Amino acid sequence: MISIELTHRFKRIVRERGRQKEVSASLKLVREGFGNPHAHAGISIRKLGTDLYECRVGLDWRLIFQARKGVLAFDFAGNHDEVQNYLRGQR
């Protein structure tokens, strides 16, 4: 089974935005469906880089995570513009 890791930054962003309930539900879906390409579209997982992915939470919010062997490490959450700024900083 795949484990989920949440960085301090990720937890802080989710808590500050008051989106704990919907993020928790999305994390469960990602854990259950990751690695199954047919399920990726249904749970809005999109590959952004070699081991970097995003998962959409509704129309306006995205969760960014890194996939490592047996672990999905969630590091950032935000809207489209915030995610773009985060990704620019990662390069």
N, C-alpha and C positions, 0 to 999 in steps of 0.2 A: 504494500500500500504506500502511496505517496504521502509524505508529510508536508505540512504547511508551516513556513516560518514567516513571521511578521516583524519587520524592523521597527525600531522606536519611531522613526519618521512616519512610517505608514500608520501605525497605531495613533499617533498624535493627529495626523491629518483627518483620519476617519472620525476620531472622537470630537475634534473641533468642528467638523461639519455636521455632526449628529447623524451619521449615516451607518451606524453600527449594525442595525438590523438588516438592511438590504445588502451590506457588504458581507455579513456573515452568511447569508443565503447564497450569495454568489460564490464565496470561497468553497462552500460545500459542493456546489455544482461543478466548479473547476476541478476540485479534488477527484470527484467521481468520473468526470469525462475527459480529463487530460490524458493524452496518448491515444485517444480514439478519434481519428481525424473526422469521422462522420458526425461526431457529437460536437466538435469544435465550433462549427457554424451555428448550431443551435444554442450554444452557451456563449457565443460571441467572443471566442478566443482567436486572436490574430497574431501571427508571428511578426516581430519587428526587427529581429536581428538573429545572430547565430543562436543565442540561447535566451533571448529577450522576447517577452510576449505581453500582450495587453488583453484584458477582459473588460467588456463593457458592462456597466451597471446602469441600466436605463439608457436613455438617449444622450444624457449629458455628463456622464461620469465614467472614468476608466481606471482600472487597476493595472499597474505595471509590475511584472514579476519576472524573475529569472528562473529558468528550469535547469536544475542540476540533477545528477543521478539520485532519484528517490526523494527529491526535495523541490518544492516550489517556494521561492523566497520572494515575498511581496515587499516592495520597497517604496512605491509611490502611488498616490491616487489623486485624481484631479480632472478638470474639464479638458477639452481639446487643446486650448492654448497653454494651459499649465503643463500638460504632458509634452507638448512640443518643446517647451523651454527645458523641461527635465531631460529630454532625450538629447537636446543640443549639448547640455552639460556633460552627458555621458560619453560623448565622442572624443 
